[in-house]
């Protein structure tokens, strides 16, 4: 009977250690992207909903970041659900140059989820390139409870405030580091208004 109790406690300890290890590895991966990832900026069109379970956050819609040409070496394949958006810096903003189905060797790419197969390839652009529709792996940015409503008022359509998402990208994974207005963090910008 004593060995069953010891076995139970041992299994419980292993289970606890496994759970803590998984969480720890996720934190390490997140911090690695924040410290080593390359910085990219996307123009965003914000909204500010409230979720009673998750708190205040800014839902992000990225301007001109939901479609791109398919890479010339790739062919449309409807069963694909994952692609890689190749990022290119232009002046002070990032654009998605093209989408490929093969993981790129260089580091300036982001793993994206392709749209449903019926909407995947909706024609050809003016350069006769097949267009691919996709969604980026992030769509919200959490803010302090007291700042989120002020951000909503400030960022409504027609306010004239240009907002950018500052992303860190490493090995295809991306994290929104901050929202910025010009060179100033959105939080600091709101506090100075």
DADA-V623499 format. One record per pair of residues at least 12 apart in sequence whose C-alpha atoms are under 8 Angstrom apart, sorted by the first residue. I is the first residue (numbers start at 0). GAP is how many residues later the second one is. D is the distance in whole Angstrom. If there is no record, write none. Layout:
BEGIN
I/GAP/D
I/GAP/D
END
This chain:
BEGIN
29/145/8
32/135/6
32/136/6
32/137/6
32/140/8
32/141/7
32/142/7
33/134/6
33/141/7
33/143/7
35/134/7
36/131/5
36/132/5
36/133/5
37/70/8
37/129/8
37/130/5
37/131/5
37/132/6
38/127/7
38/128/6
38/129/5
38/130/7
39/49/7
39/53/7
39/54/6
39/126/6
39/127/5
39/128/6
39/129/7
40/51/7
40/52/5
40/53/5
40/123/6
40/124/6
40/125/5
40/126/6
41/20/7
41/21/7
41/51/6
41/52/6
41/53/8
41/122/5
41/123/5
41/124/7
41/125/8
42/19/6
42/20/5
42/50/7
42/119/8
42/120/6
42/121/5
42/122/6
43/16/6
43/17/6
43/18/4
43/19/5
43/119/6
43/120/6
43/121/7
44/15/6
44/16/5
44/17/6
44/18/6
44/118/7
45/12/6
45/13/6
45/14/5
45/15/6
45/106/8
45/109/7
45/110/8
46/12/5
46/13/7
46/14/8
46/105/7
46/108/8
46/109/8
47/100/7
47/101/7
47/103/8
47/104/5
54/87/8
54/90/7
55/86/6
55/87/6
55/88/7
55/89/6
55/92/6
56/83/6
56/84/5
56/85/4
56/86/5
56/91/7
57/82/5
57/83/5
57/84/6
57/85/7
57/90/7
57/94/8
58/80/6
58/81/4
58/82/7
59/79/5
59/80/5
59/81/7
60/78/7
63/31/8
64/30/7
64/31/7
64/70/8
64/71/8
65/67/6
65/68/5
65/69/6
65/70/7
66/64/6
66/65/5
66/66/4
66/67/6
67/28/6
67/29/7
67/30/5
67/31/6
67/63/5
67/64/5
67/65/7
68/28/7
68/29/5
68/30/6
68/56/8
68/60/6
68/61/6
68/62/4
68/63/6
69/28/6
69/29/5
69/30/6
69/59/7
69/60/6
69/61/6
69/62/6
70/27/6
70/28/6
70/29/5
73/26/6
73/27/7
75/45/7
77/39/5
77/42/7
78/38/7
79/21/8
79/34/7
80/32/6
80/33/5
80/34/7
80/35/8
81/19/7
81/29/7
81/30/6
81/31/5
81/32/6
82/16/6
82/17/6
82/18/5
82/19/7
82/20/8
82/28/6
82/29/5
82/30/6
82/31/6
83/15/5
83/16/5
83/17/6
83/18/7
83/19/6
83/20/8
83/25/6
83/26/6
83/27/5
83/28/6
83/88/7
84/12/7
84/13/6
84/14/4
84/15/7
84/24/5
84/25/5
84/26/6
84/27/7
85/12/6
85/13/6
85/14/8
85/22/6
85/23/4
85/24/7
86/21/5
86/22/5
86/23/7
87/20/7
98/33/7
106/62/8
106/63/6
106/64/6
106/65/7
107/61/7
107/62/8
107/63/8
107/64/8
108/60/8
108/62/7
108/63/5
109/59/7
109/61/8
109/62/4
109/63/6
109/64/7
110/25/8
110/26/7
110/61/5
110/62/6
111/22/6
111/23/6
111/24/5
111/25/6
112/21/6
112/22/5
112/23/7
112/24/7
113/18/8
113/19/6
113/20/4
113/21/6
114/18/6
114/19/5
114/20/7
118/14/7
119/12/6
119/13/5
119/14/8
120/12/7
136/37/8
137/37/8
137/38/8
140/35/7
140/37/8
146/40/7
146/43/7
149/40/7
150/35/8
150/39/7
153/36/8
160/20/7
161/19/6
161/20/7
162/16/7
162/17/6
162/18/5
162/19/7
163/15/6
163/16/5
163/17/6
163/18/8
164/12/8
164/13/6
164/14/5
164/15/6
165/12/5
165/13/6
165/14/7
END
